[in-house]
Amino acid sequence: MLSRPFTSSTFSQQISGLSLKHTQVLHAVPFYLARMPRYQHFTDLTPERYPEALRQGEGQAEISIERYHYLCAAIQQKYSMTTVPANQVPGAIFDRQGLIFDSYTPFKLEPVLGLKLYPDEDGRIHPDELRVYVQEYETSWKCMEGGIMYWVAECRPFWNMVLNYHSPNGTMGRQEWDDLFTRLKNNNFDKGIVPCMFFARASGCLDPSCPFLHDRNTAQQARQKVIEDRKKFLTLPTMRDISIRMRTEYVTGRPMGKSMLKPEDTIPCRVAKICSNQNCLKVLWKPELSGQREDEVEAMMLCSRCRTTNYCSEACQRADWKRHKKRTLPPL
C-alpha cells in the first residue's frame, strides 16, 4: 500500500509503501513469457497450464484497482491535506505533508504521508517545478510504459501536479492527462478509458479479466518517442568528456588573479560534439557560440554502425575501435 512515509526518490527503494509482493509483480517476468512480445493481454490463461502467470495476474489486478481509485480520488479532489512531523519521516529535517482520503468512499485508500507539497495559497505549483515533473515522466520509459497509473506511485510529482490541476491553472502539465481526466468525469469514471499499466511491460497484462484499456498503437508510439529521445541524447557529449575538457578551461573573470568559468563560456553551453577517442577529445563548438561561421567549423564524423558515436578523424575511430566494438556507445 501507499501508507508509509517516504521521500520523492523512494519508489525504487520500496519506501513508498509498496510491498515486496507488489514490487515483484511490477518487475518480474516469468521465464515462459520472457521472450513474448510486449503489448499482450493474455485472456486465455488457465490454472492447469499457467498457474504462476495467473498468480502474477492477480497481483497485477490488485495493484491496478488500487491505483485506479487513487486516480479517481485525485480527479474528484476527495482528499484532505495534513502535516506530518519531521520525526515521523525517515531522513526529514522539516515537517512534511500528507493526504487523507476519508471522503472517498468507493474504496478504502490508505493515507499518503511524508510528501513535499509546496503549492501557493491558491494551490498553484511553480511552472518550473511542473515542467520538471513532466520531463521526469516523459524521459522515463518505466513511467511512459506504465502510464498514468504507474505515475500515481511517484507520489510527490503526481500529487503536486494534482494540486495544480485543481488550482486556477487547471492543468496537470500534460494535455493528454487533462483530456483523460475530462473523459473520465464525463463517462462516470469508466475503467476502459484508463490505460492498463502492465500492457506495455515485458510480461504483458496477465489479468484475464482486466477492465482497463489495452491500446497497442498508443503504447508503441510512447515507446518509440522514448527511443528517439534517447538516440538524440546519445549524440551529446558525455559528462566524462565535458569534465575532462573543463579541467583545461580557464577563463579569467575575477579580480585578484583568481580564475573562474563564466556561465556563458562553460563547456556544456558551447560544445556541440566531442570526439569519442579519449586520447583526443577534440571539440566541435556550436557555431553560434564559437564566433565562427557554420561552414568554418570542422565537422565530426559519425560511426556508420551505431550512428551515435562521433570522431574527428578516421585515425581516432581506429584508435577507439577496441573499446567501441565491445560497447557501441560513446564512452561514459
Buried (B, 14 or more C-beta within 10 A) or exposed (E): BBEBBBBBEBBEEBBBBBEEEBBEBBEEBBEEBEEBEBBBBBEEBEEEEBEBBBBBBEBBBBBBBBBBBBBBBBBBEBBEEEEBEBEEBEEBEEEBBBBBBEEBEEEEBBBBBBBBBEBEEEBBBEEEBBEBBBEBBBBBBBBBBBBBBBBBBBBBBBBBBBBBBBBEBEBBBBEEBBEBBEEBEEEEBEBEBBBBBBBBBBBBBBBBEBBBBBBBEBBEEBBEBBEEBEEEEBBBBBEBBBEBBBEEEEEEEEEEEEEEEEEEEBBEEBBBBBBBBBEBBBBBBBBEEBEEEEEEBEEBBBBEEEEBBBBBBEEBBEBBEEEBEEEEEBBE
